[in-house]
Amino acid sequence: VGSWPDSVVAQCRSSLHRAPLDSKPSKCDNAMAKLGRLLIKLGKSVSTLVYCAIRKAGILPSLEDLLFYSIAEGQERIPAHKFITALKATGLRTGDPRLKECMDMLKVTLKSTSDGVMLDRHLFKKCVQSNIVLLTQAFRKKFVIPDFQPFASHIDTLYEKARKLSGGLVADYIPQLAKFSPDLWAVSLCTVDGQRHTVGDTKVPFCLQSCVKPLKYAIAVHDHGTEYVHQFIGKEPSGLRFNKLFLNEDGKDYNHQLQHDCSLLQSENGFSICLKFDHNVLNFLKKMAGNEYVGFSNATFQSERESGDRNFAIGYYLKEKKCFPTGTDMTAVLDLYFQLCSIEVTCESASVMAATLANGGFCPITGERVLSPEAVRDTLSLMHSCGMYDFSGQFAFHVGLPAKSGVAGGILLVVPNVMGIMCWAPSLDKLGNSVRGIQFCLRFCPPSDHNNLFLFHKGSFLSFQVKSVINLLFAAYTGDVSALRRFALSSVDMEQQDYDSRTALHIAAAEGHTEVVRFLLEACKVNPGPKDRWGNTPIDEATHFGHHEVLALLQEYYSKYNPLVKAGADKESTEKHLDGMLER
């Protein structure tokens, strides 16, 4: 505490000592409410230290209590809608799968109250305790977009500017696409923390068309590995129209974004094409979308088939050049290609798919590992270099983010480690990209914004302090393995120490979080025996607090730990261990 500003110490003392816990509830609640507001105002670093000190001293019972006091603002009860409104202001939705237990309990609890509206501290605690880690992160503004409402307003402004644009034509070479109104326009985003914002016609289903290409490429690499997949396709932009009959000098398709990419879609493992489509591709896409809407337009599929002469020509050309794997049924592969282009999504579900790519292959709203790190890395690389047809170079130069467009009017935009966005407007420019979508992306990342690159470095809306030791230690303190996974994937030093030389492993061992300790030891390969400034190791912490399972785990790894071997370990081996652990 000695290193904190005097004003901070004074405020903390004033809040904590205003009323002892055995005084009248109203005075106690008022003091705790002021403390809760103070901690939020002080920011992440100081508030985390203050809270941990208070918690250890036994003054503040739990995270649930602190959350209640910060919302109640001195009142003994709060209306349920106030909690819901505050929750939505963080960017989370009440329908978020991660909050299901909380929302279900809230409904049950409200039915049991006399007025069906108000919650006291004990009822509130009962509702939120199953999801307290996520809720604490949200209300402490620890998400990747801490101030979500100003950011959402900024997105709305960009949306309105793009909505005023006219020009472009709806694609009509596939008859089913020509039926969409040129006035439709929607933007939806999902961050890696599951924050959501939508504006416009975001619930109208439309077909992915070419936006499906990076997704099925990711599935192919996930299933078969990069080396196998690139036996059949290259990695370079072609500089040619997407449906041009042309191969590179090695006799391969240039990249997976071209129409030739049907060479990836061979029938494997004895599945028929229909079964492969249903059980493999659709299953993957639904997982990427967090089980939100992913459908199929049979009308578009038939329309694609009937107007697919060019695709059949490309197929026979590739067959002649022996581009397909041995034994491939070319006509069945084309059917699968048409089926993939006919997959339906909404802007909302597609934004979750993009966010899964942004989140290293983990779906943000389910926490499930869907794609391998290798598949995500290679997919984003090719999206960045050749995802926007003949506008790819310009887009990479002016926007600088991985993206893929489709002739249905969609643009799938990925901001790695931050968010995924889907823009949709059927009117296309002469290169086949959405007119409104392109303008939205250009304004989202303006070329003049050199100091606030992509609005994400030093921007007023976003904060990249996730690599700080405070956030790392707080994740270990609360048992938040998901946050630790993100830090590890972002190359954060998982062994960094605070001013007392304590590491995340010290904290997790003291709190008895077995899964956190296991993740740090197995996946991150941290030193199992670091000493803090008092000479205590994680083993000492586990022993002192009686966490026997953690103690056994630490002793097992300590007996096998060799710092010399660790220092010279092969990087790929470490990454392999990390990837394997992340899949659990």
C-alpha positions as CSV (number, residue, x, y, z in Angstrom):
1,V,0.0,0.0,0.0
2,G,2.9,2.3,0.7
3,S,3.5,2.7,-3.1
4,W,-0.1,3.9,-3.8
5,P,-1.0,7.6,-4.0
6,D,-2.1,9.2,-0.8
7,S,-5.5,10.0,-2.2
8,V,-6.1,6.4,-3.1
9,V,-5.2,5.2,0.4
10,A,-7.4,7.8,1.9
11,Q,-10.4,6.9,-0.2
12,C,-9.9,3.2,0.6
13,R,-9.6,3.8,4.3
14,S,-12.6,6.1,4.3
15,S,-14.8,3.5,2.5
16,L,-13.6,0.5,4.6
17,H,-13.8,2.1,8.0
18,R,-16.9,4.1,7.6
19,A,-18.9,1.3,9.2
20,P,-17.9,-2.1,10.6
21,L,-19.7,-5.1,9.2
22,D,-21.7,-5.6,12.3
23,S,-23.3,-2.2,12.1
24,K,-26.6,-1.4,10.6
25,P,-27.1,-3.0,7.1
26,S,-27.8,0.3,5.4
27,K,-24.6,1.9,6.6
28,C,-22.6,-1.2,5.8
29,D,-24.1,-1.4,2.3
30,N,-23.5,2.2,1.7
31,A,-19.8,1.8,2.6
32,M,-19.5,-1.3,0.4
33,A,-21.3,0.5,-2.5
34,K,-18.9,3.4,-2.3
35,L,-16.0,0.9,-2.2
36,G,-17.4,-1.0,-5.2
37,R,-17.7,2.2,-7.2
38,L,-14.2,3.3,-6.1
39,L,-12.6,0.0,-7.2
40,I,-14.2,0.3,-10.6
41,K,-13.1,4.0,-10.9
42,L,-9.5,3.2,-9.8
43,G,-9.0,0.9,-12.8
44,K,-7.7,-2.6,-13.2
45,S,-4.3,-2.5,-11.6
46,V,-5.0,-0.7,-8.3
47,S,-8.5,-2.2,-7.9
48,T,-7.2,-5.7,-8.2
49,L,-4.6,-5.2,-5.5
50,V,-7.2,-3.4,-3.2
51,Y,-9.7,-6.1,-3.7
52,C,-7.3,-8.9,-3.0
53,A,-6.1,-7.2,0.2
54,I,-9.7,-6.6,1.3
55,R,-10.7,-10.2,0.5
56,K,-7.7,-11.7,2.4
57,A,-8.5,-9.5,5.4
58,G,-12.0,-10.9,5.5
59,I,-13.7,-7.6,5.2
60,L,-15.4,-8.3,1.9
61,P,-17.1,-11.7,1.8
62,S,-17.0,-12.4,-2.0
63,L,-16.9,-11.2,-5.6
64,E,-20.7,-11.6,-5.7
65,D,-21.1,-9.1,-2.9
66,L,-18.8,-6.6,-4.5
67,L,-20.7,-6.9,-7.8
68,F,-24.0,-6.4,-5.9
69,Y,-22.7,-3.3,-4.1
70,S,-21.3,-1.7,-7.2
71,I,-24.7,-2.1,-9.0
72,A,-27.0,-1.3,-5.9
73,E,-25.3,2.1,-5.1
74,G,-26.3,2.0,-1.5
75,Q,-29.7,0.4,-1.9
76,E,-30.6,-2.8,0.0
77,R,-32.4,-4.3,-3.1
78,I,-32.0,-3.8,-6.8
79,P,-34.6,-4.3,-9.6
80,A,-33.7,-7.2,-11.9
81,H,-33.9,-5.0,-14.9
82,K,-31.2,-2.7,-13.5
83,F,-28.8,-5.7,-13.4
84,I,-29.8,-6.7,-17.0
85,T,-29.4,-3.2,-18.3
86,A,-26.0,-2.9,-16.7
87,L,-25.0,-6.3,-18.1
88,K,-26.0,-5.3,-21.7
89,A,-24.0,-2.2,-21.4
90,T,-20.9,-4.3,-21.1
91,G,-21.6,-5.9,-24.4
92,L,-22.8,-9.3,-23.1
93,R,-26.2,-10.7,-24.0
94,T,-28.7,-12.4,-21.7
95,G,-28.8,-15.3,-24.2
96,D,-25.0,-15.9,-24.0
97,P,-24.5,-19.6,-23.5
98,R,-21.9,-18.9,-20.8
99,L,-24.6,-17.1,-18.7
100,K,-27.3,-19.7,-19.1
101,E,-27.0,-20.8,-15.4
102,C,-27.2,-17.2,-14.2
103,M,-30.2,-16.4,-16.4
104,D,-32.1,-19.6,-15.6
105,M,-31.6,-19.0,-11.9
106,L,-32.7,-15.4,-12.2
107,K,-36.0,-16.5,-13.7
108,V,-36.6,-19.0,-11.0
109,T,-35.6,-16.6,-8.3
110,L,-37.9,-13.8,-9.5
111,K,-40.8,-16.2,-9.5
112,S,-40.2,-16.9,-5.8
113,T,-40.1,-13.3,-4.8
114,S,-43.2,-11.4,-3.6
115,D,-43.1,-8.7,-6.3
116,G,-41.3,-10.7,-9.0
117,V,-38.9,-7.7,-9.6
118,M,-36.5,-6.9,-6.7
119,L,-33.4,-8.8,-5.6
120,D,-31.7,-8.4,-2.3
121,R,-28.0,-9.2,-1.8
122,H,-28.6,-12.9,-1.0
123,L,-30.9,-13.6,-3.9
124,F,-28.5,-11.7,-6.2
125,K,-25.6,-13.8,-5.0
126,K,-27.6,-17.0,-5.6
127,C,-28.3,-15.9,-9.2
128,V,-24.7,-14.8,-10.2
129,Q,-22.5,-17.2,-8.3
130,S,-22.3,-19.8,-11.1
131,N,-21.0,-17.2,-13.6
132,I,-19.2,-14.8,-11.3
133,V,-15.8,-14.9,-13.0
134,L,-17.3,-13.8,-16.4
135,L,-19.6,-11.2,-14.8
136,T,-16.7,-9.8,-12.7
137,Q,-14.6,-9.4,-15.9
138,A,-17.5,-7.6,-17.6
139,F,-18.3,-5.2,-14.8
140,R,-14.6,-4.5,-14.1
141,K,-14.1,-3.6,-17.8
142,K,-11.6,-6.3,-18.3
143,F,-12.9,-7.2,-21.7
144,V,-11.0,-6.4,-24.9
145,I,-13.4,-3.4,-25.4
146,P,-13.7,-2.0,-21.9
147,D,-16.0,0.9,-22.8
148,F,-18.4,-0.9,-25.0
149,Q,-21.2,1.7,-25.4
150,P,-19.1,4.4,-27.0
151,F,-17.6,1.9,-29.3
152,A,-21.1,0.6,-30.3
153,S,-22.1,4.2,-31.0
154,H,-19.1,4.6,-33.2
155,I,-20.1,1.5,-35.2
156,D,-23.6,2.8,-35.5
157,T,-22.2,6.1,-37.0
158,L,-20.1,4.2,-39.5
159,Y,-23.2,2.1,-40.4
160,E,-25.3,5.2,-41.1
161,K,-22.7,6.8,-43.3
162,A,-22.4,3.6,-45.4
163,R,-26.2,3.3,-45.6
164,K,-26.5,6.5,-47.5
165,L,-24.3,5.2,-50.3
166,S,-26.0,4.2,-53.6
167,G,-24.6,2.4,-56.6
168,G,-23.6,-1.1,-57.4
169,L,-25.7,-4.0,-58.6
170,V,-27.1,-7.1,-57.0
171,A,-25.4,-10.3,-58.5
172,D,-27.8,-11.9,-61.0
173,Y,-25.6,-14.6,-62.7
174,I,-27.0,-16.9,-60.0
175,P,-30.8,-16.3,-60.3
176,Q,-31.6,-16.8,-56.6
177,L,-29.2,-14.0,-55.5
178,A,-31.0,-11.5,-57.8
179,K,-34.1,-11.7,-55.6
180,F,-32.4,-9.7,-52.7
181,S,-33.2,-6.1,-52.3
182,P,-30.3,-3.7,-52.8
183,D,-31.5,-1.7,-49.8
184,L,-30.6,-4.4,-47.3
185,W,-27.7,-3.5,-45.1
186,A,-26.4,-5.0,-41.8
187,V,-23.3,-5.0,-39.6
188,S,-22.7,-7.4,-36.7
189,L,-19.7,-7.9,-34.5
190,C,-18.5,-10.3,-31.8
191,T,-15.4,-9.8,-29.7
192,V,-13.1,-12.5,-28.5
193,D,-14.8,-12.0,-25.1
194,G,-18.2,-12.5,-26.5
195,Q,-19.3,-8.9,-26.5
196,R,-22.0,-8.4,-29.2
197,H,-23.4,-5.5,-31.3
198,T,-25.6,-5.5,-34.3
199,V,-27.3,-2.9,-36.4
200,G,-29.5,-3.1,-39.5
201,D,-31.0,-6.3,-41.1
202,T,-28.8,-8.6,-39.1
203,K,-31.4,-11.4,-38.7
204,V,-32.1,-11.8,-42.5
205,P,-30.5,-15.1,-43.7
206,F,-28.2,-15.0,-46.8
207,C,-25.8,-17.4,-48.4
208,L,-22.1,-17.4,-47.6
209,Q,-21.1,-17.9,-51.3
210,S,-17.3,-17.2,-51.4
211,C,-17.2,-16.2,-47.8
212,V,-17.3,-20.0,-47.1
213,K,-13.9,-20.5,-48.8
214,P,-11.6,-19.5,-45.9
215,L,-13.8,-21.5,-43.5
216,K,-13.6,-24.7,-45.5
217,Y,-9.9,-24.1,-46.0
218,A,-9.5,-23.8,-42.2
219,I,-11.5,-27.1,-41.8
220,A,-9.2,-28.8,-44.4
221,V,-6.0,-27.7,-42.7
222,H,-7.5,-28.6,-39.3
223,D,-8.3,-32.1,-40.5
224,H,-5.3,-32.8,-42.8
225,G,-2.5,-30.3,-42.0
226,T,-1.0,-27.5,-44.0
227,E,1.5,-29.7,-45.8
228,Y,-1.1,-32.1,-47.2
229,V,-3.5,-29.4,-48.3
230,H,-0.8,-27.4,-50.1
231,Q,0.1,-30.4,-52.2
232,F,-2.9,-29.3,-54.3
233,I,-3.1,-25.5,-54.0
234,G,-0.6,-22.7,-53.8
235,K,-0.4,-19.7,-51.5
236,E,0.1,-16.7,-53.9
237,P,-2.5,-14.1,-55.1
238,S,-3.2,-14.8,-58.8
239,G,-3.8,-11.3,-60.0
240,L,-6.5,-12.8,-62.2
241,R,-10.3,-13.0,-62.0
242,F,-11.5,-15.5,-59.4
243,N,-13.0,-17.8,-62.1
244,K,-10.1,-17.7,-64.6
245,L,-8.9,-20.9,-66.2
246,F,-5.3,-20.7,-65.2
247,L,-2.8,-22.5,-63.0
248,N,0.6,-21.4,-61.5
249,E,3.9,-22.7,-62.9
250,D,3.7,-25.7,-60.7
251,G,0.4,-26.8,-62.2
252,K,-1.5,-25.8,-59.0
253,D,-4.3,-23.5,-58.2
254,Y,-2.9,-20.2,-56.9
255,N,-4.8,-20.2,-53.6
256,H,-7.9,-21.4,-51.8
257,Q,-9.8,-18.2,-52.5
258,L,-10.2,-18.9,-56.2
259,Q,-13.1,-20.9,-57.8
260,H,-10.6,-23.7,-58.3
261,D,-10.6,-24.4,-54.6
262,C,-13.0,-27.3,-55.1
263,S,-9.8,-29.4,-55.4
264,L,-9.7,-29.3,-51.6
265,L,-13.1,-30.9,-51.2
266,Q,-12.4,-34.5,-52.0
267,S,-14.4,-37.3,-50.4
268,E,-12.5,-38.7,-47.4
269,N,-12.9,-41.6,-45.0
270,G,-15.5,-43.4,-47.0
271,F,-18.2,-40.7,-46.5
272,S,-20.5,-39.9,-49.3
273,I,-20.5,-36.3,-50.4
274,C,-23.9,-35.6,-48.7
275,L,-22.8,-37.2,-45.4
276,K,-19.5,-35.2,-45.5
277,F,-21.3,-32.0,-46.1
278,D,-23.8,-32.6,-43.2
279,H,-21.6,-34.2,-40.6
280,N,-18.2,-32.5,-41.3
281,V,-18.6,-29.1,-42.8
282,L,-21.9,-28.1,-41.3
283,N,-20.9,-29.4,-37.9
284,F,-17.7,-27.3,-37.9
285,L,-19.5,-24.2,-39.1
286,K,-22.2,-24.6,-36.4
287,K,-19.5,-24.9,-33.8
288,M,-17.7,-21.9,-35.1
289,A,-21.0,-19.9,-34.9
290,G,-21.6,-21.0,-31.3
291,N,-24.6,-23.0,-32.4
292,E,-26.3,-19.9,-33.7
293,Y,-28.1,-20.0,-37.1
294,V,-26.4,-22.0,-39.9
295,G,-28.8,-23.3,-42.5
296,F,-29.0,-24.4,-46.1
297,S,-30.8,-22.8,-49.1
298,N,-31.8,-25.6,-51.4
299,A,-33.2,-23.1,-53.9
300,T,-29.7,-21.5,-54.1
301,F,-28.1,-24.9,-54.5
302,Q,-30.3,-25.8,-57.4
303,S,-29.7,-22.3,-58.9
304,E,-25.9,-22.7,-58.6
305,R,-26.1,-26.1,-60.3
306,E,-28.2,-24.9,-63.2
307,S,-26.0,-21.8,-63.8
308,G,-22.7,-23.5,-63.0
309,D,-21.2,-24.0,-66.5
310,R,-18.1,-22.1,-65.7
311,N,-17.5,-24.1,-62.6
312,F,-17.9,-27.4,-64.6
313,A,-15.4,-26.1,-67.1
314,I,-12.9,-25.3,-64.4
315,G,-13.6,-28.7,-62.9
316,Y,-12.8,-30.6,-66.1
317,Y,-9.8,-28.4,-66.6
318,L,-8.4,-29.3,-63.2
319,K,-9.2,-32.9,-63.8
320,E,-7.2,-32.8,-67.1
321,K,-4.3,-31.2,-65.3
322,K,-4.5,-34.0,-62.6
323,C,-5.0,-31.4,-59.8
324,F,-7.4,-33.6,-57.9
325,P,-6.3,-36.3,-55.4
326,T,-6.4,-39.8,-56.8
327,G,-9.9,-41.3,-56.9
328,T,-11.8,-38.0,-56.7
329,D,-15.3,-37.9,-58.2
330,M,-15.2,-34.5,-59.9
331,T,-18.9,-34.1,-60.4
332,A,-19.6,-35.0,-56.7
333,V,-17.0,-32.5,-55.6
334,L,-18.7,-29.8,-57.6
335,D,-22.0,-30.7,-56.0
336,L,-20.3,-30.3,-52.6
337,Y,-18.9,-27.0,-53.7
338,F,-22.4,-25.7,-54.7
339,Q,-23.7,-27.0,-51.4
340,L,-21.1,-25.0,-49.5
341,C,-21.8,-21.8,-51.3
342,S,-25.5,-22.3,-50.5
343,I,-24.9,-22.4,-46.7
344,E,-27.1,-19.8,-45.0
345,V,-26.1,-17.6,-42.1
346,T,-27.2,-14.3,-40.6
347,C,-24.9,-11.4,-39.9
348,E,-25.0,-12.3,-36.2
349,S,-24.0,-16.0,-36.6
350,A,-21.3,-15.1,-39.2
351,S,-19.8,-12.6,-36.8
352,V,-19.3,-15.3,-34.3
353,M,-17.6,-17.4,-36.9
354,A,-15.2,-14.5,-37.7
355,A,-14.6,-14.0,-33.9
356,T,-13.7,-17.7,-33.6
357,L,-10.9,-17.0,-36.1
358,A,-10.0,-13.9,-34.2
359,N,-9.8,-15.9,-31.0
360,G,-7.3,-18.5,-32.2
361,G,-9.9,-21.1,-33.0
362,F,-11.9,-20.9,-29.8
363,C,-15.5,-19.9,-30.1
364,P,-15.9,-16.9,-27.9
365,I,-19.5,-17.6,-26.7
366,T,-19.0,-21.3,-26.0
367,G,-15.3,-21.5,-25.1
368,E,-15.0,-24.6,-27.3
369,R,-11.8,-25.3,-29.3
370,V,-13.1,-25.6,-32.9
371,L,-10.0,-25.1,-35.1
372,S,-6.3,-25.7,-34.5
373,P,-3.9,-22.8,-34.2
374,E,-2.2,-23.9,-37.4
375,A,-5.5,-23.7,-39.3
376,V,-6.3,-20.3,-38.0
377,R,-2.9,-18.9,-38.7
378,D,-2.8,-20.1,-42.3
379,T,-6.4,-19.1,-43.0
380,L,-5.8,-15.5,-41.8
381,S,-2.6,-15.2,-43.7
382,L,-4.3,-16.1,-47.0
383,M,-7.4,-14.0,-46.2
384,H,-5.1,-11.0,-45.8
385,S,-3.2,-11.6,-49.1
386,C,-6.0,-12.7,-51.4
387,G,-9.4,-12.6,-49.8
388,M,-11.0,-9.6,-51.6
389,Y,-10.9,-10.7,-55.3
390,D,-8.9,-8.1,-57.4
391,F,-9.2,-5.5,-54.6
392,S,-7.1,-7.6,-52.2
393,G,-4.0,-5.5,-52.5
394,Q,-5.8,-2.3,-52.0
395,F,-7.8,-3.7,-49.1
396,A,-4.6,-5.0,-47.4
397,F,-2.9,-1.6,-47.9
398,H,-5.8,0.6,-46.7
399,V,-7.5,-1.7,-44.1
400,G,-4.7,-4.1,-43.2
401,L,-7.0,-6.8,-41.8
402,P,-7.8,-10.4,-43.0
403,A,-11.1,-10.4,-44.8
404,K,-13.2,-12.4,-47.4
405,S,-16.0,-11.2,-49.6
406,G,-18.7,-13.1,-51.4
407,V,-21.1,-12.3,-54.3
408,A,-24.1,-12.5,-51.9
409,G,-22.8,-9.2,-50.5
410,G,-21.0,-10.4,-47.3
411,I,-17.6,-9.3,-46.0
412,L,-16.1,-11.5,-43.3
413,L,-13.6,-9.2,-41.4
414,V,-11.3,-10.5,-38.7
415,V,-9.4,-8.3,-36.2
416,P,-7.0,-10.9,-34.7
417,N,-7.2,-11.1,-30.8
418,V,-10.0,-8.5,-30.8
419,M,-13.2,-9.3,-32.8
420,G,-14.9,-10.7,-35.9
421,I,-17.3,-8.6,-38.0
422,M,-19.7,-9.5,-40.8
423,C,-21.0,-6.8,-43.1
424,W,-23.7,-7.6,-45.6
425,A,-25.2,-5.5,-48.4
426,P,-26.2,-7.2,-51.7
427,S,-25.2,-4.4,-54.0
428,L,-21.7,-5.1,-55.5
429,D,-19.1,-3.0,-57.2
430,K,-17.5,-4.0,-60.5
431,L,-15.0,-6.3,-58.6
432,G,-17.7,-8.3,-56.9
433,N,-17.4,-6.7,-53.4
434,S,-20.1,-5.1,-51.4
435,V,-20.2,-1.3,-52.0
436,R,-21.4,-0.5,-48.5
437,G,-19.3,-3.2,-46.9
438,I,-16.0,-1.9,-48.4
439,Q,-16.8,1.7,-47.3
440,F,-17.6,0.5,-43.8
441,C,-14.2,-1.3,-43.6
442,L,-12.3,1.6,-44.9
443,R,-13.9,4.0,-42.4
444,F,-13.5,1.4,-39.6
445,C,-9.7,1.5,-40.1
446,P,-9.1,5.0,-41.7
447,P,-5.7,5.5,-43.4
448,S,-5.2,8.8,-41.6
449,D,-5.4,7.0,-38.2
450,H,-1.6,6.4,-37.9
451,N,-1.4,7.0,-34.2
452,N,-4.4,4.8,-33.4
453,L,-3.7,2.0,-35.7
454,F,-7.0,0.2,-36.4
455,L,-8.4,2.1,-33.4
456,F,-6.8,-0.6,-31.3
457,H,-3.4,0.8,-30.3
458,K,-3.9,3.6,-27.7
459,G,-7.5,4.0,-29.0
460,S,-10.2,5.7,-26.9
461,F,-12.4,2.6,-27.1
462,L,-10.0,-0.3,-26.8
463,S,-7.3,-1.3,-24.4
464,F,-4.5,-3.7,-24.9
465,Q,-3.3,-4.1,-21.3
466,V,-4.0,-7.8,-21.3
467,K,-0.3,-8.6,-21.1
468,S,0.1,-6.8,-17.7
469,V,1.1,-8.9,-14.7
470,I,-1.9,-7.6,-12.8
471,N,-4.4,-9.2,-15.3
472,L,-2.4,-12.4,-15.4
473,L,-2.4,-12.7,-11.7
474,F,-6.0,-11.8,-11.3
475,A,-6.9,-14.5,-13.9
476,A,-4.9,-17.0,-11.8
477,Y,-6.6,-15.7,-8.6
478,T,-10.2,-16.2,-10.0
479,G,-9.4,-19.5,-11.7
480,D,-10.1,-18.1,-15.1
481,V,-8.4,-20.7,-17.4
482,S,-10.0,-19.1,-20.5
483,A,-8.3,-15.8,-19.9
484,L,-5.0,-17.6,-19.3
485,R,-5.4,-19.4,-22.6
486,R,-5.8,-16.1,-24.4
487,F,-2.7,-14.7,-22.7
488,A,-0.7,-17.8,-23.7
489,L,-1.9,-17.6,-27.3
490,S,-0.8,-13.9,-27.4
491,S,2.7,-14.9,-26.3
492,V,2.4,-13.4,-22.8
493,D,5.2,-14.4,-20.5
494,M,3.4,-16.7,-18.2
495,E,6.3,-16.6,-15.6
496,Q,6.3,-12.8,-15.1
497,Q,6.4,-11.6,-11.5
498,D,4.8,-8.8,-9.5
499,Y,6.7,-6.5,-7.2
500,D,6.8,-9.3,-4.6
501,S,8.2,-11.7,-7.2
502,R,5.0,-13.7,-7.0
503,T,3.9,-15.5,-10.2
504,A,0.6,-16.7,-11.5
505,L,1.6,-20.2,-10.2
506,H,2.0,-18.8,-6.7
507,I,-1.5,-17.3,-6.8
508,A,-3.2,-20.4,-8.3
509,A,-1.5,-22.7,-5.8
510,A,-2.6,-20.5,-2.9
511,E,-6.2,-20.4,-4.1
512,G,-6.3,-24.1,-4.8
513,H,-7.2,-23.8,-8.5
514,T,-6.0,-27.2,-9.8
515,E,-6.9,-26.6,-13.4
516,V,-5.0,-23.3,-13.5
517,V,-2.0,-25.0,-12.0
518,R,-2.2,-27.9,-14.4
519,F,-2.5,-25.5,-17.4
520,L,0.5,-23.5,-16.3
521,L,2.6,-26.6,-15.8
522,E,1.5,-28.7,-18.7
523,A,0.7,-26.2,-21.4
524,C,2.9,-23.3,-20.6
525,K,5.8,-25.2,-19.1
526,V,6.4,-22.7,-16.3
527,N,9.0,-23.2,-13.6
528,P,7.2,-25.1,-10.8
529,G,9.5,-23.7,-8.1
530,P,9.9,-19.9,-8.4
531,K,10.6,-18.1,-5.1
532,D,8.9,-14.9,-4.1
533,R,10.7,-12.2,-2.0
534,W,10.0,-14.1,1.2
535,G,11.4,-17.3,-0.3
536,N,8.1,-19.1,-0.7
537,T,7.4,-21.4,-3.6
538,P,4.1,-22.5,-5.1
539,I,4.6,-25.8,-3.1
540,D,4.8,-23.8,0.1
541,E,1.6,-22.0,-0.8
542,A,-0.3,-25.2,-1.5
543,T,1.0,-26.7,1.7
544,H,0.1,-23.7,3.8
545,F,-3.5,-23.5,2.6
546,G,-4.0,-27.3,2.6
547,H,-4.6,-27.8,-1.1
548,H,-3.5,-31.4,-1.3
549,E,-4.4,-32.1,-5.0
550,V,-2.5,-29.0,-6.1
551,L,0.4,-29.9,-3.9
552,A,0.7,-33.4,-5.4
553,L,0.6,-31.9,-8.9
554,L,3.4,-29.4,-8.1
555,Q,5.6,-32.0,-6.5
556,E,5.2,-34.3,-9.5
557,Y,6.4,-31.6,-11.9
558,Y,9.0,-30.2,-9.6
559,S,10.7,-33.6,-9.4
560,K,10.9,-33.7,-13.2
561,Y,11.8,-30.1,-13.8
562,N,15.2,-29.3,-15.4
563,P,15.8,-25.6,-16.1
564,L,18.7,-26.4,-18.5
565,V,16.5,-28.7,-20.6
566,K,13.7,-26.1,-20.6
567,A,16.0,-23.3,-21.7
568,G,17.2,-25.3,-24.7
569,A,13.9,-26.9,-25.6
570,D,12.7,-26.8,-29.1
571,K,10.1,-24.1,-29.7
572,E,7.9,-26.3,-31.8
573,S,7.7,-28.9,-29.0
574,T,6.6,-26.2,-26.6
575,E,3.9,-25.0,-29.0
576,K,2.7,-28.6,-29.5
577,H,2.2,-29.0,-25.8
578,L,0.4,-25.7,-25.6
579,D,-1.9,-26.5,-28.5
580,G,-2.7,-29.9,-27.0
581,M,-3.5,-28.4,-23.6
582,L,-5.7,-25.7,-25.1
583,E,-7.9,-28.3,-26.8
584,R,-8.9,-29.8,-23.4
